Amino acid sequence: MRAADAVGAARTFLFVPASRPELFRKAHAAGADVVILDLEDAVAPSDKGEALRAVEEWLTRADAGVDGALTMVRINAHGTRWHGTEVRAMRGGGAAIMVPKADSASRLASLHRELSAPLVPLIETPRGVVNSESIAAADGVSRLALGHMDLAVALGVDPDCRDAFRHTRSQLVLASAASGLASPVDGVTASIDDTAQLADDVAHALALGLGAKLCIHPRQIGAVHDALRPSPDESAWATKVLEMSEAQGVDDDGGAVALDGKMIDPPVIARARAIVARVYGTV
């Protein structure tokens, strides 16, 4: 699978500090779909040079990807003193790139021309939200991700207040769909051990159209995967819809049939297919 396709299909994105290379292999074996080697928030300024060298070494190892997870690197934002050095170090490295504080489509396109790597812009500033439509359409962008913790600071709101971010989440969903991207990646849940809160956060994001989650600890991965799977009732409904549509010859080209008193037509069939894909973890 191409890296860009793997990013689009991923459900879990696990952060690991790039200053902790002894954790890289453990993180890749933890069950996440993507492991983000974080050069930004997780690394103190005095440690960023050594962390970058650790990332470069990992990316050159022949066995770096043997545990199945795709490697992504979160570089430091444009305008920081580390950005240029990190971008040059990532040339030809083969890693997907998470771009923090992303707010400019033209800057992302320029970065893609330099790196030829899949980009995941982290939308975590007001300007990034406002420009999300053009960001999603920029060359090289594979998926959008929400960084609501930083955005909360900029907006002066509680990061746990769902109402404060309902519009933002919906905006990223619309921008992604308009550009043919996979559903956006939701922001982190700060409570590592509160699996009920994590599952509730995933359910809320999923209801709004987001389809993946940033994780800050390996213990969150399984819970996120479980929360993203459809319920038994949803699975049974989707299977019934697909079986009925196939039997009656209803497909994407048109047609309709009644099932349990409700019309089944191409949009309903497409929704059923999406639910079945979630059963198998393919979206």
Rosetta silent file (secondary structure, phi, psi, omega in degrees, C-alpha in Angstrom):
SEQUENCE: MRAADAVGAARTFLFVPASRPELFRKAHAAGADVVILDLEDAVAPSDKGEALRAVEEWLTRADAGVDGALTMVRINAHGTRWHGTEVRAMRGGGAAIMVPKADSASRLASLHRELSAPLVPLIETPRGVVNSESIAAADGVSRLALGHMDLAVALGVDPDCRDAFRHTRSQLVLASAASGLASPVDGVTASIDDTAQLADDVAHALALGLGAKLCIHPRQIGAVHDALRPSPDESAWATKVLEMSEAQGVDDDGGAVALDGKMIDPPVIARARAIVARVYGTV
SCORE:     score description
SCORE:     0.000 S_00000001
   1 L     0.000  133.249  176.588    0.000    0.000    0.000 S_00000001
   2 L   -62.310  151.536 -177.960    1.289    3.458   -0.889 S_00000001
   3 H   -59.142  -41.130 -179.899    2.104    5.678    2.078 S_00000001
   4 H   -62.826  -38.884  178.158   -0.589    8.189    1.097 S_00000001
   5 H   -68.164  -38.580  178.755   -3.185    5.405    0.933 S_00000001
   6 H   -63.810  -38.697  176.886   -2.034    4.022    4.292 S_00000001
   7 H   -62.720  -42.566 -179.067   -2.464    7.464    5.851 S_00000001
   8 H   -67.356  -29.650 -178.157   -5.974    7.673    4.425 S_00000001
   9 H   -89.925  -10.873 -173.061   -6.926    4.237    5.731 S_00000001
  10 L   -69.016  146.001  177.097   -5.416    4.652    9.199 S_00000001
  11 L  -105.964  -32.757 -175.726   -7.584    4.705   12.315 S_00000001
  12 E  -128.732  136.044 -179.782   -4.993    5.429   15.022 S_00000001
  13 E  -124.935  108.286 -173.565   -2.017    7.791   15.034 S_00000001
  14 E   -99.403  122.111  175.340    0.258    7.270   18.052 S_00000001
  15 E   -78.507  140.321  170.118    2.629   10.014   19.187 S_00000001
  16 E  -139.981  134.075 -179.154    6.040    9.054   20.572 S_00000001
  17 E   -60.818  130.025  179.361    8.694   11.609   21.616 S_00000001
  18 L   -68.745  -13.943  177.091   11.502   11.671   19.072 S_00000001
  19 L   -83.562    2.738 -179.729   13.890   12.195   21.982 S_00000001
  20 L  -121.746   67.095 -176.113   13.080    8.647   23.202 S_00000001
  21 H   -61.008  -21.695  177.621   14.480    6.359   20.462 S_00000001
  22 H   -67.360  -12.923  178.861   14.336    3.386   22.838 S_00000001
  23 H   -96.893   -8.543 -172.759   10.532    3.611   22.454 S_00000001
  24 H   -58.881  -49.873 -176.684   10.412    3.663   18.645 S_00000001
  25 H   -67.564  -41.164  178.470   10.215   -0.082   18.125 S_00000001
  26 H   -59.527  -41.168 -179.889    7.777   -0.580   21.014 S_00000001
  27 H   -64.284  -40.986 -179.691    5.545    2.120   19.562 S_00000001
  28 H   -69.382  -21.140  179.588    5.569    0.514   16.116 S_00000001
  29 L   -97.641    5.285 -172.463    4.600   -2.814   17.672 S_00000001
  30 L   -82.864   -9.472  177.637    1.810   -1.363   19.837 S_00000001
  31 L   105.847   -3.508  176.633   -0.948   -1.847   17.279 S_00000001
  32 L   -72.039  154.475  176.655   -1.403    1.679   15.964 S_00000001
  33 L   -77.684  -33.330  179.674   -1.783    2.176   12.230 S_00000001
  34 E  -134.013  136.579  173.161    0.599    5.152   12.217 S_00000001
  35 E  -111.214  125.829 -178.967    3.394    6.073   14.633 S_00000001
  36 E  -101.795  110.524  172.912    4.280    9.775   14.794 S_00000001
  37 E   -78.974  111.655 -166.862    7.869   10.477   15.807 S_00000001
  38 E   -96.567  111.910  175.947    7.314   13.864   17.399 S_00000001
  39 L   -93.361   -4.710 -172.802   10.008   16.505   17.031 S_00000001
  40 L   -96.573 -103.702 -170.012    7.703   19.310   18.142 S_00000001
  41 L   -61.500  -30.758 -173.766    5.786   19.564   21.435 S_00000001
  42 L   -79.847   -4.743 -173.432    7.193   16.375   22.986 S_00000001
  43 L  -122.404  127.491  177.542   10.829   17.489   22.704 S_00000001
  44 L   -66.008  149.177 -179.369   12.550   20.219   24.717 S_00000001
  45 H   -52.018  -38.155 -177.829   14.439   22.831   22.665 S_00000001
  46 H   -70.838  -16.108 -176.956   17.777   21.610   24.015 S_00000001
  47 H  -104.651   -0.714 -172.006   17.029   18.057   22.835 S_00000001
  48 H   -66.928  -36.077  178.948   15.731   18.756   19.333 S_00000001
  49 H   -64.100  -47.030  179.166   19.051   18.249   17.545 S_00000001
  50 H   -66.491  -36.390  178.389   19.669   14.858   19.115 S_00000001
  51 H   -64.240  -40.907  177.816   16.036   13.877   18.529 S_00000001
  52 H   -62.448  -40.654  178.049   16.336   14.675   14.836 S_00000001
  53 H   -63.445  -36.741  178.265   19.443   12.493   14.587 S_00000001
  54 H   -65.995  -39.433  177.734   17.521    9.644   16.245 S_00000001
  55 H   -65.433  -45.015  178.838   14.700   10.014   13.715 S_00000001
  56 H   -58.998  -42.195  179.754   17.161   10.041   10.798 S_00000001
  57 H   -64.087  -43.301  179.736   18.792    6.890   12.103 S_00000001
  58 H   -61.016  -42.538 -176.687   15.449    5.137   12.504 S_00000001
  59 H   -68.367  -20.315  179.208   14.373    6.033    8.961 S_00000001
  60 H   -90.304   -7.252 -178.312   17.546    4.523    7.503 S_00000001
  61 L   -76.285  133.478 -178.597   17.080    1.168    9.254 S_00000001
  62 L   -65.086  -26.707 -176.649   16.005   -1.641    6.955 S_00000001
  63 L  -100.159   14.867 -174.010   13.794   -3.121    9.686 S_00000001
  64 L   -62.401  -31.743 -176.295   12.122    0.146   10.685 S_00000001
  65 L  -106.722   17.438 -172.897    8.745   -0.828    9.273 S_00000001
  66 L   -69.860  -19.680 -177.657    8.663   -4.538   10.029 S_00000001
  67 L   -89.094    4.578  169.836    6.004   -4.202   12.727 S_00000001
  68 L    98.406  -29.939 -178.452    3.410   -2.897   10.288 S_00000001
  69 L   -74.810  140.750  174.692    2.830    0.670   11.464 S_00000001
  70 E   -76.038  138.832  176.667    3.569    3.500    9.047 S_00000001
  71 E   -90.441  130.336  173.768    6.159    5.987   10.296 S_00000001
  72 E  -125.087  149.854  177.989    5.219    9.669   10.289 S_00000001
  73 E  -120.817  125.185  171.094    7.342   12.558   11.554 S_00000001
  74 E   -91.067  110.576  178.323    5.897   15.683   13.126 S_00000001
  75 L   -84.019  173.283  175.095    8.361   18.421   12.292 S_00000001
  76 L   -81.748  157.158 -170.858    8.449   21.830   13.936 S_00000001
  77 L   -68.808  154.684  172.816    6.316   24.598   12.487 S_00000001
  78 L   -55.811  135.911  179.928    7.304   26.979    9.722 S_00000001
  79 L    97.703  -14.099  174.288    9.022   30.012   11.233 S_00000001
  80 L   -83.766  162.458 -176.250   10.725   28.123   14.071 S_00000001
  81 L   -75.730   -8.770 -179.622   14.503   27.838   14.097 S_00000001
  82 L   -98.474  -16.369 -169.643   14.326   24.059   13.675 S_00000001
  83 H   -58.308  -52.332 -175.219   11.971   23.870   10.704 S_00000001
  84 H   -61.141  -43.730  179.617   14.453   24.314    7.847 S_00000001
  85 H   -62.810  -41.576 -179.231   16.970   21.825    9.240 S_00000001
  86 H   -67.943  -39.929  178.580   14.261   19.213    9.807 S_00000001
  87 H   -62.360  -45.456  178.844   12.802   19.629    6.329 S_00000001
  88 H   -61.694  -36.646 -179.656   16.219   19.152    4.750 S_00000001
  89 H   -69.314  -25.202 -177.212   16.780   16.061    6.913 S_00000001
  90 H   -85.454   -7.305  179.568   13.485   14.539    5.758 S_00000001
  91 L   -60.953  122.353  177.678   14.358   14.661    2.047 S_00000001
  92 L    74.018    8.650 -177.117   14.264   11.120    0.760 S_00000001
  93 L   -77.526  -19.445  176.942   13.577    9.725    4.215 S_00000001
  94 L    85.681   -1.005 -178.142   10.413    7.963    3.166 S_00000001
  95 L   -91.824  146.200  166.923    8.317    9.130    6.120 S_00000001
  96 E   -69.149  156.778 -173.948    4.957   10.833    5.937 S_00000001
  97 E  -123.254  127.317  169.389    5.040   14.299    7.492 S_00000001
  98 E   -94.199  128.109 -174.324    2.712   15.892   10.022 S_00000001
  99 E  -108.329  107.216 -178.929    2.800   19.671    9.637 S_00000001
 100 L   -74.787  157.527  176.988    1.928   21.575   12.831 S_00000001
 101 L    53.446   32.093 -176.898    0.227   24.978   12.851 S_00000001
 102 L   -66.584  127.734  179.497   -0.667   24.476    9.180 S_00000001
 103 L  -145.639    4.251 -175.023   -2.455   27.534    7.811 S_00000001
 104 L  -135.467  119.889  178.152   -1.220   28.036    4.229 S_00000001
 105 H   -66.133  -39.420 -178.069   -2.014   25.898    1.180 S_00000001
 106 H   -67.350  -35.776  178.009    0.833   27.394   -0.828 S_00000001
 107 H   -67.600  -38.155  177.347    3.349   26.635    1.914 S_00000001
 108 H   -65.601  -43.226  178.699    2.152   23.026    2.048 S_00000001
 109 H   -61.397  -39.272  177.254    2.425   22.670   -1.725 S_00000001
 110 H   -64.572  -40.965  178.722    5.978   24.018   -1.560 S_00000001
 111 H   -64.057  -40.060  178.955    6.842   21.558    1.197 S_00000001
 112 H   -64.964  -39.308  177.779    5.453   18.694   -0.864 S_00000001
 113 H   -61.580  -34.215 -178.464    7.553   19.727   -3.869 S_00000001
 114 H   -78.051  -35.756 -172.030   10.626   19.617   -1.656 S_00000001
 115 H  -106.056  -24.953 -174.485    9.888   16.326    0.123 S_00000001
 116 L    51.694   41.387 -178.657    7.538   14.363   -2.190 S_00000001
 117 L  -122.002  150.391  174.186    6.024   12.910    0.981 S_00000001
 118 L   -62.201  135.740 -177.978    2.396   12.562    2.109 S_00000001
 119 E  -112.840  138.494  172.229    1.457   15.503    4.294 S_00000001
 120 E  -120.947   98.328  177.817   -0.982   15.628    7.203 S_00000001
 121 E   -69.351  132.178  175.674   -1.619   19.271    8.137 S_00000001
 122 E   -93.704  113.395 -177.319   -2.466   19.707   11.799 S_00000001
 123 E   -88.280  104.744 -173.671   -5.229   22.303   11.989 S_00000001
 124 L  -143.850   18.142  174.811   -4.674   24.015   15.320 S_00000001
 125 L  -132.602  156.006  177.007   -4.890   27.754   14.664 S_00000001
 126 H   -56.241  -41.570  179.538   -7.826   30.004   13.784 S_00000001
 127 H   -65.133  -35.113  177.391   -6.273   30.778   10.395 S_00000001
 128 H   -63.233  -40.871  177.926   -5.836   27.083    9.749 S_00000001
 129 H   -64.204  -47.344 -178.868   -9.538   26.483   10.365 S_00000001
 130 H   -60.579  -36.650 -177.272  -10.537   29.395    8.127 S_00000001
 131 L   -95.507   12.769 -172.488   -8.209   28.148    5.362 S_00000001
 132 H   -61.336  -30.822 -179.901   -9.025   24.450    5.779 S_00000001
 133 H   -65.223  -46.363  179.517  -10.750   24.168    2.396 S_00000001
 134 H   -72.500  -31.980  177.093   -7.689   25.341    0.459 S_00000001
 135 H   -63.172  -45.107  179.827   -5.375   23.373    2.766 S_00000001
 136 H   -62.027  -30.246 -177.523   -7.270   20.153    2.044 S_00000001
 137 L   -87.927   -4.395 -175.963   -6.952   20.826   -1.690 S_00000001
 138 L   -68.675  147.763  177.833   -3.193   21.547   -1.578 S_00000001
 139 L   -57.714  133.100  174.845   -0.797   19.285   -3.471 S_00000001
 140 L    91.716  -11.855 -178.842    0.544   16.474   -1.312 S_00000001
 141 E   -77.340  125.100 -179.518   -2.064   16.651    1.440 S_00000001
 142 L  -100.647  -26.706 -177.032   -3.297   13.163    2.321 S_00000001
 143 L  -169.002  152.386  173.997   -5.482   13.911    5.319 S_00000001
 144 L   -99.253  149.385  174.751   -6.389   16.657    7.790 S_00000001
 145 E  -133.092  148.096 -178.830   -5.950   16.333   11.553 S_00000001
 146 E   -98.100  127.367  172.877   -7.382   18.436   14.356 S_00000001
 147 L  -111.018   77.367 -170.354   -5.134   19.941   17.006 S_00000001
 148 H   -76.965  -16.518  179.042   -7.812   21.257   19.331 S_00000001
 149 H   -66.167  -50.461  177.592   -5.579   21.720   22.370 S_00000001
 150 H   -67.316  -37.825  179.236   -3.607   24.569   20.803 S_00000001
 151 H   -62.712  -36.873  178.607   -6.712   25.877   19.088 S_00000001
 152 H   -60.416  -39.842  178.649   -8.470   26.063   22.453 S_00000001
 153 H   -63.372  -45.217 -178.793   -5.741   28.344   23.774 S_00000001
 154 H   -64.020  -32.766 -177.590   -6.035   30.625   20.747 S_00000001
 155 H   -92.230  -12.095 -179.064   -9.823   30.790   21.102 S_00000001
 156 L    71.845   37.424 -179.238   -9.867   31.059   24.888 S_00000001
 157 L  -125.567  166.951  177.459  -12.116   28.023   25.358 S_00000001
 158 L   -75.922  124.737 -179.382  -12.004   24.737   27.263 S_00000001
 159 L   -62.438  -19.108  178.431  -10.505   22.011   25.023 S_00000001
 160 L   -90.107   -0.016  179.419  -13.020   19.555   26.489 S_00000001
 161 L   -83.510  105.865 -176.641  -16.001   21.716   25.497 S_00000001
 162 H   -64.811  -36.512 -179.731  -17.496   19.894   22.522 S_00000001
 163 H   -61.060  -33.853 -178.677  -19.793   22.752   21.576 S_00000001
 164 H   -65.754  -23.896 -175.373  -16.771   25.020   21.141 S_00000001
 165 H  -117.232    7.895  179.794  -15.328   22.696   18.470 S_00000001
 166 H   -61.517  -45.840  179.673  -18.454   21.354   16.779 S_00000001
 167 H   -63.637  -42.812 -178.556  -18.159   23.860   13.937 S_00000001
 168 H   -62.219  -46.582  178.820  -14.420   23.229   13.549 S_00000001
 169 H   -60.034  -44.962  179.614  -14.826   19.468   13.346 S_00000001
 170 H   -64.953  -36.039  177.988  -17.631   19.837   10.812 S_00000001
 171 H   -63.175  -41.531  179.023  -15.560   22.306    8.817 S_00000001
 172 H   -68.467  -36.030  177.087  -12.688   19.816    8.542 S_00000001
 173 H   -63.548  -46.224  179.892  -15.107   17.068    7.514 S_00000001
 174 H   -64.733  -44.279  179.888  -16.584   19.253    4.764 S_00000001
 175 H   -62.021  -40.863  179.132  -13.174   20.442    3.554 S_00000001
 176 H   -64.758  -47.033 -178.806  -11.899   16.869    3.416 S_00000001
 177 H   -62.962  -38.614 -178.601  -14.935   15.573    1.545 S_00000001
 178 H   -64.626  -27.761 -179.685  -14.790   18.429   -0.948 S_00000001
 179 L  -101.900    6.274  177.866  -11.206   17.488   -1.838 S_00000001
 180 L    74.073   21.529  177.688  -11.768   13.738   -1.851 S_00000001
 181 L   -86.535  160.509  171.551   -9.689   13.113    1.257 S_00000001
 182 L   -63.657  161.020 -179.715  -10.379   10.483    3.885 S_00000001
 183 L   -57.502  147.757 -174.797  -12.299   11.647    6.936 S_00000001
 184 L   -64.926  165.046  177.636  -10.240   13.842    9.277 S_00000001
 185 E   -97.704  125.025 -178.615   -8.264   12.646   12.292 S_00000001
 186 E   -76.426  159.504 -179.090   -9.692   13.831   15.600 S_00000001
 187 L   -72.489  178.902 -173.405   -7.540   15.405   18.287 S_00000001
 188 L   -74.623  156.685  164.888   -6.169   13.740   21.395 S_00000001
 189 L  -105.967  119.151 -171.135   -7.997   12.698   24.542 S_00000001
 190 L   -72.042  -24.719 -178.319   -5.771   13.794   27.402 S_00000001
 191 L   -79.764  106.979 -174.372   -7.077   11.239   29.927 S_00000001
 192 L   -70.327  -39.457 -172.496   -4.879    8.197   29.351 S_00000001
 193 L   -98.695   -2.867 -178.388   -6.684    5.762   31.663 S_00000001
 194 L   -91.976   85.625 -176.339  -10.282    6.915   31.202 S_00000001
 195 H   -68.664  -29.707  177.618  -11.411    4.491   28.514 S_00000001
 196 H   -65.516  -43.056  177.506  -15.049    5.515   28.896 S_00000001
 197 H   -63.920  -42.136  179.378  -14.169    9.138   28.149 S_00000001
 198 H   -60.736  -47.825 -179.691  -12.026    8.051   25.213 S_00000001
 199 H   -62.462  -38.152  179.087  -14.810    5.917   23.735 S_00000001
 200 H   -67.157  -39.986  177.203  -17.285    8.765   24.197 S_00000001
 201 H   -62.536  -42.739  179.532  -14.915   11.208   22.470 S_00000001
 202 H   -64.340  -43.263 -179.892  -14.504    8.824   19.537 S_00000001
 203 H   -61.566  -41.139  178.685  -18.263    8.319   19.270 S_00000001
 204 H   -63.498  -46.993 -179.881  -18.843   12.085   19.232 S_00000001
 205 H   -64.181  -41.202 -179.911  -16.217   12.645   16.543 S_00000001
 206 H   -62.684  -39.171  179.112  -17.502    9.723   14.483 S_00000001
 207 H   -63.294  -27.633  179.050  -21.034   11.120   14.589 S_00000001
 208 H   -88.512   -8.462  176.475  -19.704   14.349   13.082 S_00000001
 209 L   110.561    2.089  174.324  -17.846   12.526   10.306 S_00000001
 210 L   -82.076  151.660 -171.553  -14.303   12.157   11.623 S_00000001
 211 L  -131.625   12.230 -179.283  -12.839    8.690   11.242 S_00000001
 212 E  -155.322  174.838 -171.796   -9.564    8.406   13.127 S_00000001
 213 E  -145.259  136.805  168.556   -7.894    9.520   16.341 S_00000001
 214 E   -78.667  133.355 -177.973   -4.609   10.951   17.566 S_00000001
 215 E  -120.298  145.442 -179.271   -3.366    8.890   20.528 S_00000001
 216 L  -112.099   -1.843  178.644   -0.881    9.822   23.232 S_00000001
 217 L  -152.652  143.414  179.119   -0.431    6.381   24.839 S_00000001
 218 L   -56.078  -27.955 -179.131   -0.445    2.782   23.560 S_00000001
 219 H   -64.807  -18.104 -178.339   -3.256    1.948   26.009 S_00000001
 220 H   -82.610  -18.209 -169.600   -5.587    4.126   23.947 S_00000001
 221 H   -63.201  -53.458 -178.001   -5.136    2.236   20.668 S_00000001
 222 H   -61.417  -39.463  179.904   -7.360   -0.782   21.274 S_00000001
 223 H   -64.801  -37.649  177.775  -10.106    1.329   22.795 S_00000001
 224 H   -66.899  -46.048  178.404  -10.129    3.617   19.765 S_00000001
 225 H   -58.031  -42.925  179.203  -10.286    0.694   17.350 S_00000001
 226 H   -63.533  -42.244 -177.412  -13.177   -0.780   19.326 S_00000001
 227 H   -69.090  -26.300 -179.952  -15.038    2.540   19.422 S_00000001
 228 H   -80.977  -17.234  179.070  -14.680    3.015   15.675 S_00000001
 229 L   -73.834  141.741  177.478  -16.258   -0.342   14.893 S_00000001
 230 L   -67.197  156.665  177.754  -19.997   -0.224   14.194 S_00000001
 231 L   -69.635  162.446  175.862  -22.412   -1.724   16.689 S_00000001
 232 H   -55.270  -38.728  179.201  -23.909   -5.172   16.043 S_00000001
 233 H   -64.984  -42.348  177.575  -27.201   -3.498   15.065 S_00000001
 234 H   -62.665  -43.733 -179.774  -25.417   -1.232   12.558 S_00000001
 235 H   -62.234  -43.531 -179.839  -23.521   -4.176   11.107 S_00000001
 236 H   -64.160  -42.250  178.226  -26.675   -6.269   10.775 S_00000001
 237 H   -61.443  -46.821 -177.800  -28.526   -3.395    9.090 S_00000001
 238 H   -62.622  -42.491  178.339  -25.695   -2.761    6.628 S_00000001
 239 H   -62.451  -42.166 -179.825  -25.437   -6.446    5.722 S_00000001
 240 H   -64.012  -41.546  178.800  -29.184   -6.649    5.222 S_00000001
 241 H   -62.004  -46.543 -177.782  -29.158   -3.557    2.983 S_00000001
 242 H   -67.054  -39.584  177.864  -26.369   -4.885    0.793 S_00000001
 243 H   -65.227  -42.821 -179.976  -27.943   -8.317    0.473 S_00000001
 244 H   -65.665  -44.122 -178.254  -31.325   -6.806   -0.410 S_00000001
 245 H   -64.765  -39.058  178.256  -29.878   -4.351   -2.926 S_00000001
 246 H   -66.375  -41.660 -178.986  -27.897   -7.083   -4.653 S_00000001
 247 H   -66.278  -32.526 -177.204  -30.897   -9.383   -4.820 S_00000001
 248 H   -96.310    0.874  177.724  -33.087   -6.616   -6.254 S_00000001
 249 L    73.513   25.236  176.953  -30.483   -5.267   -8.685 S_00000001
 250 L   -92.864  127.709 -178.543  -30.172   -1.860   -7.014 S_00000001
 251 E  -142.951 -164.968 -176.063  -26.703   -0.348   -7.380 S_00000001
 252 L   -65.919  -18.249 -178.858  -24.819    2.927   -7.730 S_00000001
 253 L   -81.808   -9.594  176.643  -26.433    3.562  -11.123 S_00000001
 254 E   135.335  179.465 -178.645  -29.879    3.904   -9.608 S_00000001
 255 L   105.894  164.661  179.596  -32.975    2.109   -8.486 S_00000001
 256 L  -155.535  153.539  178.157  -34.739    1.762   -5.159 S_00000001
 257 E  -149.211  152.389  179.074  -36.326   -0.896   -2.994 S_00000001
 258 E   -91.678  137.849  176.258  -38.186   -0.860    0.318 S_00000001
 259 E  -138.960  118.734 -179.019  -36.675   -2.457    3.393 S_00000001
 260 L    53.105   38.750  176.664  -38.482   -2.416    6.741 S_00000001
 261 L    80.456    5.781 -179.775  -40.659    0.403    5.474 S_00000001
 262 E  -122.765  148.056 -178.896  -37.737    2.610    4.373 S_00000001
 263 E   -76.269  133.085  174.853  -36.417    3.358    0.911 S_00000001
 264 E  -110.816  112.981 -179.625  -33.084    1.830   -0.024 S_00000001
 265 L  -132.211 -178.597 -173.956  -31.412    3.757   -2.854 S_00000001
 266 H   -51.234  -43.589  178.463  -27.776    4.442   -3.923 S_00000001
 267 H   -62.071  -37.272  179.153  -26.907    6.850   -1.052 S_00000001
 268 H   -67.722  -39.185  178.123  -28.219    4.370    1.527 S_00000001
 269 H   -63.886  -40.551  178.664  -26.260    1.569   -0.135 S_00000001
 270 H   -62.491  -39.780  177.653  -23.092    3.674   -0.049 S_00000001
 271 H   -64.322  -40.262  178.866  -23.617    4.246    3.686 S_00000001
 272 H   -62.949  -40.599  177.974  -24.062    0.504    4.216 S_00000001
 273 H   -62.436  -40.331  179.570  -20.797   -0.183    2.388 S_00000001
 274 H   -63.707  -38.269  178.364  -19.013    2.357    4.598 S_00000001
 275 H   -65.799  -44.057  178.664  -20.314    0.642    7.733 S_00000001
 276 H   -61.790  -38.695  177.909  -19.155   -2.759    6.489 S_00000001
 277 H   -61.937  -36.713  177.551  -15.721   -1.281    5.765 S_00000001
 278 H   -67.588  -31.709  177.123  -15.555   -0.096    9.383 S_00000001
 279 H   -57.115  -40.781 -176.311  -16.337   -3.617   10.564 S_00000001
 280 L   -96.319    6.233  176.764  -13.126   -4.801    8.935 S_00000001
 281 L    66.163   32.883 -178.101  -11.108   -1.718    9.858 S_00000001
 282 L   -99.716    3.001  173.191  -10.513   -0.722    6.245 S_00000001
 283 L  -134.649    0.000    0.000  -11.454    2.934    6.696 S_00000001
